[in-house]
Amino acid sequence: MTTKKYASYAEIDAQLEILKLEKEISHQRLVLSIQKTKEALQPNQIISNLLGTVKMGFTGSYVSIIKTVISLVIPWIINKKRGR
């Protein structure tokens, strides 16, 4: 970090005000992060997120699921008719 030279006390005060505001913003971001984490760790949120993830995993894969089921069911039916 480089040392900054100030020409007046007004510049120093302005820089201190900027740093104070940046500190407050960082603090509020931290508080918001903690609140979001607490909300995310509630049991109803965990279950909701889990169900959403499972739903996303099956979305668009119905065709592959049906193909897999058919490929397993047809040989089973044929073997059952043959008496195996």
N, C-alpha and C positions, 0 to 999 in steps of 0.2 A: 504494500500500500504506500502510495506516495504522500508526502507531506504537502498539505495545501497551505498556501499563504493567503491571509486575509488582509484586505486593505482597510476594513473598518469593523466596528463592533456590530453594525447592522448586518453585515455579511455573516458574521459568526452566529448572530441570533437567528438569521434565516436558515442557516445550515442546521442549527440545533432544532429548530421547529420541524424541518424536513425529517431529521433523524427521529424525532419524537413521533411524528405521524407514521413513519415506516415501522417503528417499534409497535405502535398500536395496531396497525394493519396486521403485522405478523402475529400479534397476540390474538386478535379476533379470528384469524385463520386457524390458529391452533385450537381455540375454543370450539369453532365450528367443526373441525376435524374430530375432536373428541366427542361432540354430540352425535355426529354421523356414525361414528364407530359404536357408540352405545346403542343407537337405534338399530344398527345392522346386527348387533349381537343379541337382540331380543328374540326369544323363541319363535314368535309368529313371523318375524322377518326371515329367520334362518329357514323355516319350513317353506315360506313363500319363495325364497330364492332357490331352494332346492327343487321345488316343483317347477319353477320357471326353467331351470337348467335341464331337468328331465324332459320337459315339454319341448324345449329347443332341440334336444337330442333326437326326438322322434319326429319333429316337423320335417316334412319333405322326404322322410325315409319310409313312408307307408308302402311304396312300391317295392322297395327292397325287402321289407318285412313280409309282404304278401308272397313275393317270389320265394323267399326262404321257407315259409310255411308250406307253400305248395310243393316245393321240391322235397320236403320231408313227408308230407301227407300222402302224395301220390304213390311213392314206393311202398309205404306202409299199407295202403289200401290194396295194392297189387299183391303184396306178400300175403295179406290176410285172405284174399280170394283164392290164392294158390294153396292155402292151408299151412303156411309156414309159421 
